[in-house]
C-alpha cells in the first residue's frame, strides 16, 4: 500500500501537482511502518514539493511529529533541519516568537547520536553528511569564536545566547586566552559526551565526519584551518605589512615568521604566537595540497594570501609557480623587490 501511495505521489509531483503530492508524502511520513530508506526519500520529496508552494503546510510542528514517529532514523535529521531553517528564514514571525528553535534543531541532532554511531559501512556517506552538518550547526559561522569555549546546554540555553543568536556572515573577534594570557585551542575529545566546550564538540563531530567518509577529510581539515586562520592570522591585528614599520617594531616583522608562527589579535592585545601542533593553519592547508582537487585549489589560494599578508612574497610566488600561475607569480615577485 505504501509503495502504491508513493508511486502516486511521485506521479503527481512529476505532473506539477505539488500540493496533492505533498499531502500524500506527509501521510506516508506520519506512518510508523515506513522503512528507513522510504522515510528519507519521502522527506526529501516533501521538502521539494513544499519548496514549490507558498504556504507553510509542511511546518516545524509537522517535522516534530515525523521525528517522533521515527526516533532512530538519524539519516533524516539533516533534511529535517534544512527544512526547519527554510521555514525560519521564510516565515520570520514564527521564528521571532520562538527564538529557541535553532537550539531545538541541535537537540534533534544530539538525540540521534547513539543511532548514527551504529551506521553500517553501506551508510558511510550518509553518516559523514550527518556528522558534518551537525558540526556546522554547532560552530555557527556567525558566532563569535570565543563562544565556542563555553558548553551550551541545548535543552536550557542561556538567555544571552538566545538573544544574540544570529546566522549569517562570520563575526571576527579577538582570540580567547586563558588566565595566563595564552591563546586557547580546541582539542578532539574521546567522545561528544565528555566534551567540555562547544569547540570540542565541533572538533569531535568534524573528526567523526572524516572517519565515516574519508573523502571528507580535505573539507574537514580545510574548515579547521580556516577557523584557525580567522582567529590567528596577522590581519586580525587590523594592520598591513609595511617594511618600514617592520624594521622599527619587531612585532610587525611578519616577513620573518616561520609557518608555525603568527602575530594575532588576542583578547589581551596583539601578540606573537607559536601555534601548537595540530593547530597550524598553514600546515593544515598544505596537507590539503596533496588531496582532493577542489579543496586543493582553495587551500592554495589561502596559502598564497597568507604569505602575501605577511609580506613573504617569494613564498607566495613559489606557491603559484608550482601550480603554473606564472603571471601572478611575477606580479608578486615584483612586490618583494
C-alpha positions in Angstrom: 0.0 0.0 0.0 2.8 2.4 0.9 4.6 1.7 -2.3 1.4 2.4 -4.3 0.9 5.7 -2.5 4.5 6.7 -3.0 4.2 6.0 -6.7 1.0 8.1 -6.9 2.8 11.0 -5.1 5.8 10.7 -7.5 3.5 11.0 -10.5 1.6 13.9 -9.0 4.9 15.6 -8.3 6.1 14.9 -11.9 2.9 16.4 -13.2 3.5 19.6 -11.2 0.7 18.9 -8.7 2.9 19.6 -5.8 0.1 20.3 -3.3 -1.6 16.9 -3.6 1.8 15.2 -3.8 2.8 16.9 -0.6 -0.3 15.6 1.2 0.5 12.0 0.3 4.2 12.3 1.2 3.3 13.7 4.6 0.8 11.0 5.2 3.4 8.4 4.4 5.9 10.1 6.7 3.5 10.1 9.6 3.2 6.3 9.3 5.4 4.4 11.7 5.5 1.4 9.3 7.5 3.2 6.7 11.1 1.8 6.1 14.2 3.9 6.8 15.1 4.5 3.2 11.5 5.3 2.4 11.3 7.9 5.2 14.3 9.8 3.8 13.2 9.6 0.2 9.7 10.8 1.1 11.0 13.6 3.4 13.3 14.9 0.6 10.4 14.8 -1.9 8.0 16.5 0.6 10.7 19.2 1.1 11.0 19.8 -2.6 7.2 20.0 -3.0 6.8 22.3 -0.1 9.5 24.5 -1.6 7.4 24.9 -4.7 4.4 26.1 -2.7 4.0 29.5 -1.0 2.1 28.1 2.0 3.5 26.8 5.2 1.8 23.4 5.3 5.0 21.5 5.9 5.8 23.4 9.1 8.1 22.8 12.1 5.3 21.1 14.1 4.9 18.6 11.3 8.6 18.0 11.4 8.4 17.3 15.1 5.7 14.7 14.5 7.8 13.0 11.8 10.9 12.8 14.1 8.8 11.5 16.9 7.5 8.7 14.7 11.0 7.8 13.6 13.3 8.5 16.5 16.0 6.1 15.4 16.2 7.4 11.8 19.3 9.6 12.1 19.5 9.9 8.3 16.6 12.2 8.1 17.9 14.8 10.6 19.9 16.9 8.1 17.0 17.2 5.7 14.6 17.9 8.5 16.8 20.7 9.9 17.3 22.1 6.4 13.5 22.4 6.0 13.3 24.0 9.5 15.9 26.5 8.6 14.0 27.4 5.4 10.8 27.8 7.4 12.6 30.1 9.8 14.0 32.2 7.0 10.8 32.5 5.1 8.3 32.8 8.0 10.4 35.1 10.2 7.5 36.0 12.5 7.2 32.4 13.7 10.9 32.2 14.4 10.9 35.5 16.3 8.1 34.2 18.5 10.2 31.2 19.4 13.9 32.1 19.1 14.9 28.8 20.7 14.0 26.9 17.5 17.6 26.6 16.5 18.6 25.0 19.8 15.7 22.5 19.2 17.3 21.6 15.9 20.6 20.9 17.7 18.7 18.7 20.1 17.4 16.7 17.2 21.0 16.0 16.2 22.1 15.2 19.7 19.3 12.7 20.3 20.3 10.9 17.1 24.0 10.4 18.0 23.6 6.9 19.5 21.9 5.7 16.4 24.2 7.4 13.9 27.2 5.8 15.7 25.8 2.4 14.7 25.9 3.3 11.0 26.9 0.4 8.7 29.6 0.7 6.1 26.9 0.9 3.5 25.6 4.0 5.2 29.1 5.7 5.4 28.2 8.5 3.0 25.0 9.4 4.9 26.9 9.2 8.2 29.6 11.6 7.0 26.9 14.1 5.9 25.1 13.8 9.2 28.2 14.5 11.3 29.4 17.3 9.1 26.0 19.0 9.1 25.8 18.7 12.9 29.3 20.2 13.2 28.3 23.2 11.1 25.3 23.9 13.3 27.4 23.6 16.5 30.0 26.1 15.3 27.6 28.5 13.6 29.8 30.7 11.4 28.2 33.8 12.6 29.0 33.1 16.2 31.9 34.9 17.9 34.7 32.3 18.2 35.2 32.9 21.9 31.7 31.4 22.5 32.9 28.0 21.4 34.9 27.9 24.6 31.6 27.6 26.6 29.4 24.5 26.7 25.8 25.1 25.8 23.0 23.0 27.2 20.7 22.8 24.2 17.8 21.8 26.5 18.2 25.0 28.5 20.2 27.5 26.5 21.4 30.7 28.3 19.2 33.7 27.7 22.1 35.7 26.3 22.8 33.0 23.7 19.1 33.1 22.6 19.1 36.9 22.4 22.3 37.1 20.3 21.9 34.1 18.1 22.3 35.3 14.5 23.1 33.4 11.4 25.0 35.0 8.5 28.5 36.2 7.9 31.3 35.3 10.2 31.9 37.7 13.0 35.5 38.5 13.7 36.7 38.8 17.3 39.9 38.7 19.3 41.1 35.2 20.1 40.3 33.9 23.6 43.1 33.4 26.2 43.5 31.5 29.4 44.2 33.0 32.8 47.9 33.4 31.9 47.2 35.2 28.6 47.9 32.1 26.4 45.6 31.6 23.4 43.1 28.7 23.8 42.6 25.9 21.2 40.0 23.2 20.8 41.3 19.6 21.0 39.4 16.5 20.0 37.7 14.8 23.0 37.2 11.0 23.3 33.5 11.4 22.8 30.8 14.0 22.3 29.5 13.3 25.8 32.8 14.2 27.5 33.4 17.4 25.6 34.0 20.4 27.9 33.3 23.1 25.3 31.3 23.7 22.2 34.6 23.8 20.3 35.5 20.3 21.4 32.1 19.1 20.3 32.7 20.7 16.9 36.2 19.1 16.6 34.8 15.7 17.5 32.0 16.0 15.0 34.3 17.0 12.2 36.6 14.1 13.0 33.6 11.7 13.0 32.6 13.0 9.6 36.1 12.4 8.2 36.3 9.0 9.8 32.9 7.9 8.5 33.6 9.2 5.0 37.3 9.6 4.3 36.6 11.7 1.2 35.5 14.4 3.6 39.0 14.6 5.2 40.1 17.5 2.9 36.9 19.5 3.7 37.2 18.8 7.4 40.9 19.9 7.5 40.1 23.0 5.5 37.3 24.0 7.9 39.6 23.6 10.8 42.4 25.5 9.1 40.1 28.3 8.1 38.7 28.7 11.6 42.3 29.0 13.0 43.3 31.4 10.3 40.3 33.7 11.1 41.5 33.9 14.7 45.2 33.9 14.4 46.3 35.3 11.1 48.2 38.6 11.0 45.3 40.5 9.5 43.4 40.1 12.8 45.6 42.9 14.1 43.9 45.3 11.7 47.3 46.2 10.2 49.0 45.6 6.9 52.6 44.6 6.3 54.9 47.6 6.0 58.6 47.2 5.6 59.5 50.4 7.4 57.3 49.6 10.4 58.7 46.0 10.5 62.2 47.5 11.0 61.1 49.7 13.8 58.8 47.3 15.6 59.9 43.6 15.8 56.2 42.5 16.4 55.4 43.6 12.8 58.3 41.8 11.2 55.9 39.4 9.7 58.1 38.6 6.7 60.4 36.7 9.2 57.7 34.5 10.6 58.0 30.7 10.3 54.9 28.8 9.2 54.1 27.8 12.7 54.4 31.3 14.0 52.0 34.2 13.7 51.0 37.6 15.2 47.4 37.8 16.2 44.9 40.0 18.0 44.3 38.2 21.3 41.8 39.2 23.9 44.8 40.8 25.7 46.1 42.6 22.7 48.3 41.9 19.6 50.9 39.3 20.3 53.3 36.9 18.7 52.1 33.3 18.9 53.7 30.0 18.2 50.9 27.7 17.1 50.9 24.2 18.7 51.0 21.1 16.6 47.6 20.3 15.1 46.6 24.0 15.1 48.9 25.4 12.5 46.7 26.6 9.7 49.4 26.9 7.1 50.4 23.3 7.8 46.8 22.1 7.6 46.3 24.0 4.3 49.5 22.5 2.9 48.3 19.0 3.9 45.3 19.6 1.7 47.5 20.4 -1.3 48.0 16.7 -1.9 44.3 15.8 -1.7 41.0 16.4 -3.5 41.5 18.9 -6.2 38.5 21.2 -5.3 39.9 21.7 -1.8 43.5 21.7 -3.1 42.7 24.8 -5.2 41.0 26.6 -2.3 43.9 25.7 0.0 46.4 27.0 -2.4 44.6 30.3 -2.7 44.5 30.6 1.1 48.3 29.9 1.4 49.2 32.5 -1.2 47.0 35.1 0.5 48.5 34.3 3.9 52.1 34.7 2.6 51.2 37.9 0.8 49.6 39.3 4.0 52.9 38.5 5.9 55.0 40.2 3.3 56.5 36.8 2.3 56.1 37.4 -1.4 58.8 35.0 -2.5 56.9 32.1 -0.8 53.7 33.2 -2.3 55.2 33.4 -5.8 56.8 30.0 -5.3 53.4 28.5 -4.5 51.9 30.0 -7.6 54.7 28.9 -9.8 54.4 25.3 -8.6 50.8 25.4 -9.9 51.6 27.1 -13.2 50.4 30.5 -12.2 53.4 32.3 -13.7 51.8 35.7 -14.5 50.5 36.2 -10.9 53.8 34.8 -9.6 55.8 37.5 -11.4 53.4 40.2 -10.1 54.0 39.0 -6.5 57.8 38.8 -7.1 57.8 42.5 -8.0 56.3 43.3 -4.6 59.3 41.7 -3.0 61.8 43.8 -4.9 
